[in-house]
Amino acid sequence: MLTVSIQAGGKSTRMGQDKALMPFLGRPLIERILARVASITDEIILITNQPESYRFLGLPLYPDIYPERGSLGGLHTALTCASHPLVAVLACDMPFASPELIQFQQRVLLAEQVDVVIPAGADGLEPLHSLYRRETCLPACEQAILAGQWRLISWFPQVKVRSLQPDEMQPYDPSGRAFWNLNTPEEFKR
């Protein structure tokens, strides 16, 4: 019922190297994220434009269907390639991604019959730690790409979106670190 898609298509320009492959607590960062979510799904896919770098993971690897479209293109690819009706999308640089929060998002999506469940935090919306209903989100996402839109959430007016507030998420992310991402060597070191 749930596919987890890890987005590893970025260029890591601020990091200066592929951040998903950098060692984090003794293993590549991407392996940490995979280990965190493995218990909540039977399908994990990786969206990457450098599949040769990730073959060692033994996962299905998919390049962007619409290259050079940034995160929106990666999301579209995830929704297209997932085999389950619900797709959790995570960035490859979130070492504290919360499987408990993803499960909560799934319960909310099903109970409230919405199409997207997205965290809303102090820094805004977190579309790369969100849950999407394939059936309704894929056509809306593709329409946005074909219309030349670039913003990851540009197609949200076409679907039912439920944003989660910090107090709702707190039990599933008590440390408040689920959305931390590592973009620079300084952030990685911290």
C-alpha positions as CSV (number, residue, x, y, z in Angstrom):
1,M,0.0,0.0,0.0
2,L,2.9,2.4,0.7
3,T,6.0,3.1,-1.5
4,V,8.8,5.1,0.0
5,S,10.7,7.1,-2.6
6,I,14.1,8.6,-1.7
7,Q,15.0,11.6,-3.8
8,A,18.7,11.6,-4.7
9,G,18.6,13.5,-7.9
10,G,20.1,16.8,-6.7
11,K,23.5,18.1,-7.8
12,S,24.9,18.6,-4.2
13,T,26.5,21.9,-5.3
14,R,26.7,23.4,-1.9
15,M,28.2,20.2,-0.4
16,G,30.7,19.8,-3.2
17,Q,30.1,16.0,-3.5
18,D,27.2,13.6,-3.5
19,K,25.9,14.1,0.1
20,A,23.8,10.9,0.1
21,L,27.0,8.9,-0.2
22,M,29.0,10.8,2.4
23,P,29.7,8.8,5.6
24,F,27.3,9.5,8.4
25,L,27.9,7.7,11.7
26,G,30.0,5.1,9.9
27,R,28.0,4.4,6.8
28,P,26.7,6.3,3.7
29,L,23.9,8.7,4.7
30,I,21.6,7.1,2.2
31,E,21.9,3.8,4.1
32,R,20.9,5.4,7.3
33,I,17.7,6.8,5.7
34,L,16.9,3.4,4.2
35,A,17.4,1.7,7.5
36,R,15.0,4.2,9.2
37,V,12.1,3.5,6.8
38,A,12.7,-0.2,5.9
39,S,10.2,-1.4,8.5
40,I,7.2,0.6,7.2
41,T,7.1,-0.5,3.6
42,D,7.8,-3.4,1.2
43,E,8.9,-1.0,-1.6
44,I,11.6,1.5,-1.5
45,I,12.7,3.2,-4.7
46,L,15.5,5.7,-5.4
47,I,15.1,8.6,-7.8
48,T,18.6,9.4,-9.1
49,N,20.2,10.6,-12.3
50,Q,23.4,8.8,-11.3
51,P,22.2,5.2,-11.0
52,E,25.7,3.8,-11.3
53,S,26.6,5.4,-7.9
54,Y,23.7,3.7,-6.1
55,R,23.6,0.2,-7.6
56,F,25.3,-1.2,-4.5
57,L,22.0,-0.6,-2.6
58,G,20.2,-3.2,-4.6
59,L,17.1,-1.0,-5.0
60,P,15.0,0.0,-8.0
61,L,16.7,3.1,-9.4
62,Y,14.9,5.6,-11.7
63,P,16.2,8.6,-13.5
64,D,14.0,11.7,-13.9
65,I,11.4,11.2,-16.6
66,Y,11.6,14.9,-17.3
67,P,15.3,15.8,-16.8
68,E,16.4,19.1,-15.4
69,R,13.1,19.8,-13.7
70,G,14.5,19.8,-10.2
71,S,12.4,18.5,-7.3
72,L,9.2,18.6,-9.2
73,G,10.6,16.3,-11.8
74,G,11.9,14.0,-9.1
75,L,8.4,13.9,-7.5
76,H,6.8,13.2,-10.8
77,T,9.2,10.3,-11.4
78,A,8.5,8.9,-7.9
79,L,4.7,9.0,-8.5
80,T,5.1,7.4,-11.9
81,C,7.4,4.6,-10.8
82,A,5.9,3.6,-7.5
83,S,3.7,0.5,-7.5
84,H,1.6,1.3,-4.5
85,P,-1.2,3.8,-4.3
86,L,0.4,5.9,-1.5
87,V,3.9,7.3,-1.9
88,A,6.0,8.8,0.9
89,V,8.7,11.1,-0.6
90,L,11.9,11.8,1.4
91,A,15.0,13.8,0.6
92,C,18.2,11.8,0.6
93,D,19.8,14.3,3.0
94,M,17.5,13.9,6.0
95,P,19.3,11.7,8.5
96,F,16.5,11.9,11.1
97,A,13.5,11.3,8.7
98,S,10.7,9.9,10.9
99,P,9.1,6.6,10.0
100,E,6.5,7.2,12.8
101,L,5.6,10.6,11.2
102,I,5.2,8.9,7.8
103,Q,2.8,6.3,9.4
104,F,0.9,9.2,11.0
105,Q,0.7,11.0,7.7
106,Q,-0.7,7.8,6.1
107,R,-3.4,7.5,8.8
108,V,-4.4,11.2,8.3
109,L,-4.5,10.8,4.5
110,L,-6.8,7.7,4.7
111,A,-9.0,9.0,7.5
112,E,-9.6,12.4,6.0
113,Q,-9.6,11.3,2.3
114,V,-7.1,13.9,1.2
115,D,-4.4,13.6,-1.5
116,V,-1.4,15.1,0.1
117,V,-0.3,15.2,3.8
118,I,2.5,17.7,4.2
119,P,4.2,19.0,7.3
120,A,4.1,22.7,7.9
121,G,6.9,23.9,10.2
122,A,8.7,27.1,11.1
123,D,10.6,27.0,7.8
124,G,7.4,26.4,5.7
125,L,6.1,23.3,4.0
126,E,8.2,20.1,3.8
127,P,7.2,18.5,0.5
128,L,10.2,16.1,0.8
129,H,8.9,14.5,3.9
130,S,5.3,14.1,2.7
131,L,2.8,11.6,1.6
132,Y,1.0,11.6,-1.8
133,R,-1.9,9.7,-3.3
134,R,-0.7,8.5,-6.7
135,E,-4.0,8.4,-8.4
136,T,-4.8,12.1,-8.0
137,C,-1.3,13.6,-7.6
138,L,0.4,12.1,-10.6
139,P,-1.9,13.8,-13.2
140,A,-1.8,17.1,-11.4
141,C,2.0,17.0,-11.0
142,E,2.5,16.1,-14.7
143,Q,0.1,18.9,-15.8
144,A,2.3,21.4,-13.8
145,I,5.5,20.1,-15.5
146,L,3.9,20.3,-19.0
147,A,2.7,23.9,-18.2
148,G,6.3,24.9,-17.5
149,Q,5.9,25.2,-13.7
150,W,8.9,24.6,-11.5
151,R,7.7,24.9,-7.9
152,L,7.3,21.6,-6.2
153,I,4.0,22.6,-4.8
154,S,2.7,24.5,-7.8
155,W,0.0,21.9,-8.5
156,F,-1.4,21.7,-5.0
157,P,-4.5,23.8,-5.8
158,Q,-5.6,20.9,-8.1
159,V,-5.7,18.3,-5.2
160,K,-6.9,18.1,-1.5
161,V,-3.9,19.0,0.7
162,R,-3.8,18.6,4.4
163,S,-0.9,20.4,6.2
164,L,0.2,19.1,9.6
165,Q,0.9,21.6,12.3
166,P,3.9,21.3,14.7
167,D,1.7,20.2,17.6
168,E,0.3,17.4,15.6
169,M,3.8,16.2,14.5
170,Q,5.5,16.5,17.9
171,P,4.6,13.0,19.2
172,Y,6.1,11.5,16.0
173,D,9.2,13.8,15.9
174,P,9.8,14.7,19.6
175,S,13.4,15.9,18.9
176,G,12.2,18.2,16.1
177,R,14.9,16.9,13.8
178,A,12.9,15.0,11.1
179,F,13.3,17.9,8.6
180,W,16.9,18.6,9.2
181,N,18.8,18.4,6.0
182,L,22.4,18.5,5.2
183,N,23.3,20.8,2.4
184,T,26.8,22.1,3.4
185,P,29.9,20.7,4.9
186,E,29.2,22.8,8.0
187,E,25.7,21.3,8.4
188,F,27.1,17.8,7.9
189,K,29.7,18.3,10.6
190,R,27.2,19.7,13.1
